[in-house]
Amino acid sequence: MKRGLVTGAGSGIGRAAALELARTGAAVAVLDIDEDAAAETVAMIAGEGGEALSGHVDIAEERSVREAVGQAADVFGGLDFAVNNAGSSSRQRIDKLSLSEFERVVRVNLTGTFLCLKYELPLMKGGSIVNVASNGGLYAIPNAPAYVAAKHGVVGLTKVAAVDHAADGIRVNAVCPGPTRTPGFEKWAGDSDLIARQEAITPLGRLATPEEAAAAVVWLCSDAASFVTGIALSVDGGRRA
Ligand SMILES: NC(=O)c1ccc[n+]([C@@H]2O[C@H](COP(=O)([O-])OP(=O)(O)OC[C@H]3O[C@@H](n4cnc5c(N)ncnc54)[C@H](O)[C@@H]3O)[C@@H](O)[C@H]2O)c1
C-alpha cells in the first residue's frame, strides 16, 4: 500500500486528489489549515472504505510543515508520495498591489511549496512528489502578478528538485491547472463575469472539474508515470495564453 499526503486537501483539487488516491488503495494524510474541512475529506474517504488521517498544517509556517509532514510519515511508517497543493491567490495589478499582499501570496504559494519539499524529500525513499502550480506558472494571468510570480517559482522549484533528487529515485513534477470549478476559484471569481470570460477563451469551451485536475496528480503519483520527472503538465483545456 502506498502512503502519502495531500496539502490543502479540505477543498477543491486537493480533496478530489485525496479521494482518488485513496480509491487507488493508498493511505492518505489529509492536511489543511482548516481542520474541519480536512476531517470532512477524511470522513468522505472512510465512507468509501479508504484509509486516511487528517491533520493541521499551515504551509506558510516552517514548524507547522515540519511537524505535519513528520507526523504523517511516522503514522504511516514512511511516505511514497506527496501532493503539495495548498495555495492562495489574489487579484490586483502591480501598481495597486501592497507589499504585504505580494509577500503573503508568495509566502503561501512559493515558500510554502519550498517548505513542503524541504521536509518531505529527506523522509522519502523513492516515490513521487507533485506540486500543484497553475497555468499562471507558465504564462500571464491578468491582474494576478503575485500569484503568477509565485507559481512560476513553483515550476522552477519543481525542475530543480527533480534534477537534484533523481538519484534518490524521487520524481518531482508540477501540474498546471487552468481555471477549475473549485470553491476557491468561485470565491476568487466572485459575481464577476470572469467564469464566462474564461470559458470563452478556453479551446475546450468550459472550466475543468476538480476531478480532471486531480486525475493528472494521481497519474504522476502512480507507477504509470515512472519515467516522468521535472515536467509541468498543463490541464487547461488547450489554453496557451
Ligand atoms: N481552481 C483553479 O482554477 C486553479 C487553477 C490553477 C491552479 N490552482 C491551484 O490549485 C491549488 C488548489 O486550489 P483550489 O482551487 O482547489 O483551492 P480551494 O480554495 O478550493 O482549496 C484550497 C485549500 O487549501 C487550504 N489552504 C489555504 N491556505 C493554506 C495554508 N497556508 N496551509 C494549508 N492549507 C491551506 C484551504 O483551507 C483549502 O482547503 C492551489 O494551489 C491553486 O493555486 C487552482
The ligand as an SDF file (V2000), in Angstrom:
LIG
                    3D

 44 48  0  0  0  0  0  0  0  0999 V2000
   -9.1760   26.3630   -9.0870 N   0  0  0  0  0  0  0  0  0  0  0  0
   -8.4240   26.8470  -10.0490 C   0  0  0  0  0  0  0  0  0  0  0  0
   -8.9270   27.4310  -11.0200 O   0  0  0  0  0  0  0  0  0  0  0  0
   -6.9280   26.6600  -10.0140 C   0  0  0  0  0  0  0  0  0  0  0  0
   -6.2070   26.9080  -11.1990 C   0  0  0  0  0  0  0  0  0  0  0  0
   -4.8320   26.7530  -11.1800 C   0  0  0  0  0  0  0  0  0  0  0  0
   -4.1910   26.3620  -10.0130 C   0  0  0  0  0  0  0  0  0  0  0  0
   -4.9020   26.1530   -8.8870 N   0  0  0  0  0  0  0  0  0  0  0  0
   -4.1630   25.7650   -7.6980 C   0  0  0  0  0  0  0  0  0  0  0  0
   -4.6880   24.5600   -7.2000 O   0  0  0  0  0  0  0  0  0  0  0  0
   -4.4960   24.5030   -5.7840 C   0  0  0  0  0  0  0  0  0  0  0  0
   -5.8250   24.1890   -5.1210 C   0  0  0  0  0  0  0  0  0  0  0  0
   -6.7460   25.2030   -5.4910 O   0  0  0  0  0  0  0  0  0  0  0  0
   -8.3250   25.0440   -5.2970 P   0  0  0  0  0  0  0  0  0  0  0  0
   -8.9400   25.8440   -6.3800 O   0  0  0  0  0  0  0  0  0  0  0  0
   -8.6740   23.6400   -5.1210 O   0  0  0  0  0  0  0  0  0  0  0  0
   -8.5000   25.8870   -3.9450 O   0  0  0  0  0  0  0  0  0  0  0  0
   -9.5300   25.8250   -2.7260 P   0  0  0  0  0  0  0  0  0  0  0  0
   -9.5060   27.2020   -2.1670 O   0  0  0  0  0  0  0  0  0  0  0  0
  -10.8390   25.2590   -3.1500 O   0  0  0  0  0  0  0  0  0  0  0  0
   -8.8090   24.8410   -1.7260 O   0  0  0  0  0  0  0  0  0  0  0  0
   -7.5780   25.1930   -1.1660 C   0  0  0  0  0  0  0  0  0  0  0  0
   -7.3970   24.5000    0.1700 C   0  0  0  0  0  0  0  0  0  0  0  0
   -6.1150   24.9040    0.6640 O   0  0  0  0  0  0  0  0  0  0  0  0
   -6.2380   25.2300    2.0330 C   0  0  0  0  0  0  0  0  0  0  0  0
   -5.1880   26.1950    2.3930 N   0  0  0  0  0  0  0  0  0  0  0  0
   -5.1200   27.5070    2.0680 C   0  0  0  0  0  0  0  0  0  0  0  0
   -4.0260   28.0610    2.5950 N   0  0  0  0  0  0  0  0  0  0  0  0
   -3.3780   27.0770    3.2740 C   0  0  0  0  0  0  0  0  0  0  0  0
   -2.1950   27.0340    4.0450 C   0  0  0  0  0  0  0  0  0  0  0  0
   -1.4490   28.1340    4.2660 N   0  0  0  0  0  0  0  0  0  0  0  0
   -1.8120   25.8550    4.5770 N   0  0  0  0  0  0  0  0  0  0  0  0
   -2.5670   24.7440    4.3810 C   0  0  0  0  0  0  0  0  0  0  0  0
   -3.7120   24.7250    3.7010 N   0  0  0  0  0  0  0  0  0  0  0  0
   -4.1190   25.8860    3.1350 C   0  0  0  0  0  0  0  0  0  0  0  0
   -7.6380   25.8120    2.1690 C   0  0  0  0  0  0  0  0  0  0  0  0
   -8.1100   25.7480    3.5220 O   0  0  0  0  0  0  0  0  0  0  0  0
   -8.4280   24.9250    1.2130 C   0  0  0  0  0  0  0  0  0  0  0  0
   -8.9610   23.7870    1.8720 O   0  0  0  0  0  0  0  0  0  0  0  0
   -3.8990   25.8530   -5.3870 C   0  0  0  0  0  0  0  0  0  0  0  0
   -2.5080   25.7670   -5.2800 O   0  0  0  0  0  0  0  0  0  0  0  0
   -4.2820   26.7440   -6.5530 C   0  0  0  0  0  0  0  0  0  0  0  0
   -3.4130   27.8350   -6.7080 O   0  0  0  0  0  0  0  0  0  0  0  0
   -6.2600   26.2750   -8.8580 C   0  0  0  0  0  0  0  0  0  0  0  0
  1  2  1  0
  2  3  2  0
  2  4  1  0
  4  5  1  0
  4 44  2  0
  5  6  2  0
  6  7  1  0
  7  8  2  0
  8  9  1  0
  8 44  1  0
  9 10  1  0
  9 42  1  0
 10 11  1  0
 11 12  1  0
 11 40  1  0
 12 13  1  0
 13 14  1  0
 14 15  2  0
 14 16  1  0
 14 17  1  0
 17 18  1  0
 18 19  2  0
 18 20  1  0
 18 21  1  0
 21 22  1  0
 22 23  1  0
 23 24  1  0
 23 38  1  0
 24 25  1  0
 25 26  1  0
 25 36  1  0
 26 27  1  0
 26 35  1  0
 27 28  2  0
 28 29  1  0
 29 30  1  0
 29 35  2  0
 30 31  1  0
 30 32  2  0
 32 33  1  0
 33 34  2  0
 34 35  1  0
 36 37  1  0
 36 38  1  0
 38 39  1  0
 40 41  1  0
 40 42  1  0
 42 43  1  0
M  CHG  2   8   1  16  -1
M  END
$$$$
